Amino acid sequence: MALIDIQERMAPKKDRLGLSCLAFHMAVSAFVLIGWLISSTEALLFYLLLLPAMAAQWAVNQGSCVINTWLRTGHWRDPENGEDGRYLVMLCDWLFAMRPDPSSLDRFAYSTVLILWILGLGHFFSLTLA
């Protein structure tokens, strides 16, 4: 029974806003993962600005997405909102059936963003210097 309770907490709210926020996060995640491969210098420049802005937003808001929380509650942070900072935990739970502790997940997320930013910067320079 406890497993069912845990699974319910790790799912987005099933209303229109919850599903829209999930779709938005999935689209941004896909762009972040493959955006460094884009051949447009303008799109790569946007990518190179987006990644540090996204990481700064995580740091300032303690792992919480401002968009999701603000749309649902009208506040930047809301302790009553069960979705605050749960997107990556939910993905780990869905994909790997595990929940890393917050500090491990932060290290992984920030490291991944840094590596993807370096790949994007390298690709940007290869396009502009060619």
C-alpha positions as CSV (number, residue, x, y, z in Angstrom):
1,M,0.0,0.0,0.0
2,A,2.8,2.4,0.7
3,L,4.1,2.0,-2.8
4,I,0.8,3.1,-4.2
5,D,0.8,6.2,-1.9
6,I,4.4,7.1,-3.1
7,Q,3.5,6.6,-6.7
8,E,0.5,9.0,-6.3
9,R,2.8,11.7,-4.9
10,M,5.3,11.3,-7.8
11,A,2.7,12.0,-10.5
12,P,1.7,15.4,-11.7
13,K,-1.7,16.7,-10.9
14,K,-4.1,15.3,-13.4
15,D,-5.9,18.6,-14.1
16,R,-5.3,20.6,-17.3
17,L,-2.7,22.9,-15.7
18,G,-0.8,20.0,-14.2
19,L,-0.6,18.1,-17.5
20,S,0.2,21.4,-19.4
21,C,3.1,22.0,-17.0
22,L,4.3,18.5,-17.4
23,A,4.2,18.8,-21.2
24,F,6.1,22.2,-20.9
25,H,8.8,20.6,-18.7
26,M,9.1,17.6,-21.1
27,A,9.5,20.0,-24.1
28,V,12.1,22.1,-22.3
29,S,13.9,19.0,-21.2
30,A,14.0,17.6,-24.8
31,F,15.4,21.0,-26.0
32,V,18.0,21.1,-23.3
33,L,19.2,17.6,-24.0
34,I,19.4,17.9,-27.8
35,G,19.7,21.7,-28.3
36,W,23.4,21.7,-28.5
37,L,23.1,19.9,-31.9
38,I,21.2,22.7,-33.5
39,S,22.9,24.2,-36.6
40,S,21.3,27.7,-36.3
41,T,23.7,30.2,-34.6
42,E,20.7,32.2,-33.3
43,A,19.0,29.1,-31.8
44,L,22.4,28.0,-30.2
45,L,22.8,31.5,-28.7
46,F,19.3,31.2,-27.2
47,Y,20.3,27.8,-25.9
48,L,23.5,29.1,-24.4
49,L,21.6,31.8,-22.6
50,L,18.7,29.5,-21.5
51,L,20.9,26.9,-19.7
52,P,22.6,29.3,-17.2
53,A,19.2,31.1,-16.7
54,M,17.5,27.8,-16.0
55,A,20.3,26.7,-13.5
56,A,20.2,30.2,-11.8
57,Q,16.4,29.9,-11.5
58,W,16.8,26.5,-9.8
59,A,19.4,27.9,-7.4
60,V,17.4,31.0,-6.5
61,N,14.1,29.0,-6.0
62,Q,15.6,26.0,-4.3
63,G,15.0,23.5,-7.1
64,S,11.5,24.7,-7.7
65,C,10.2,25.9,-11.1
66,V,8.8,29.4,-10.8
67,I,6.4,28.8,-13.7
68,N,4.7,25.8,-12.3
69,T,4.4,27.1,-8.7
70,W,3.3,30.6,-9.8
71,L,0.7,29.4,-12.2
72,R,-0.8,27.1,-9.6
73,T,-0.6,29.1,-6.4
74,G,0.3,32.7,-7.4
75,H,3.4,32.5,-5.2
76,W,7.1,31.9,-6.0
77,R,7.3,29.1,-3.5
78,D,4.5,27.3,-1.8
79,P,5.2,24.6,0.8
80,E,1.7,23.3,0.3
81,N,2.3,22.6,-3.4
82,G,3.5,19.0,-3.7
83,E,4.9,19.6,-7.1
84,D,7.6,22.1,-6.0
85,G,11.0,20.8,-7.2
86,R,9.7,17.3,-8.0
87,Y,10.0,17.1,-11.8
88,L,13.5,15.5,-11.8
89,V,12.6,13.2,-8.9
90,M,9.5,12.1,-10.7
91,L,11.5,11.3,-13.9
92,C,14.0,9.3,-11.8
93,D,11.1,7.5,-10.2
94,W,9.4,6.8,-13.5
95,L,12.5,5.8,-15.5
96,F,14.8,4.2,-13.0
97,A,12.4,3.3,-10.1
98,M,14.7,5.2,-7.7
99,R,14.7,8.5,-5.9
100,P,18.0,10.1,-5.4
101,D,18.5,12.4,-2.4
102,P,18.2,16.1,-3.2
103,S,22.0,16.9,-3.1
104,S,22.8,14.0,-5.5
105,L,20.1,15.1,-7.8
106,D,21.3,18.7,-7.7
107,R,24.9,17.7,-8.5
108,F,23.7,15.6,-11.4
109,A,21.4,18.3,-12.8
110,Y,24.0,21.1,-12.5
111,S,26.7,18.9,-13.9
112,T,24.5,17.8,-16.8
113,V,23.6,21.4,-17.6
114,L,27.3,22.4,-17.5
115,I,28.3,19.6,-19.8
116,L,25.5,20.4,-22.3
117,W,26.4,24.1,-22.1
118,I,30.1,23.3,-22.9
119,L,28.9,21.1,-25.8
120,G,26.7,23.9,-27.1
121,L,29.5,26.5,-26.8
122,G,31.8,24.2,-28.7
123,H,29.2,23.7,-31.4
124,F,28.5,27.5,-31.5
125,F,32.2,28.3,-32.0
126,S,32.6,25.5,-34.7
127,L,29.7,27.1,-36.6
128,T,30.8,30.7,-36.3
129,L,34.5,30.1,-37.0
130,A,33.9,27.8,-40.0
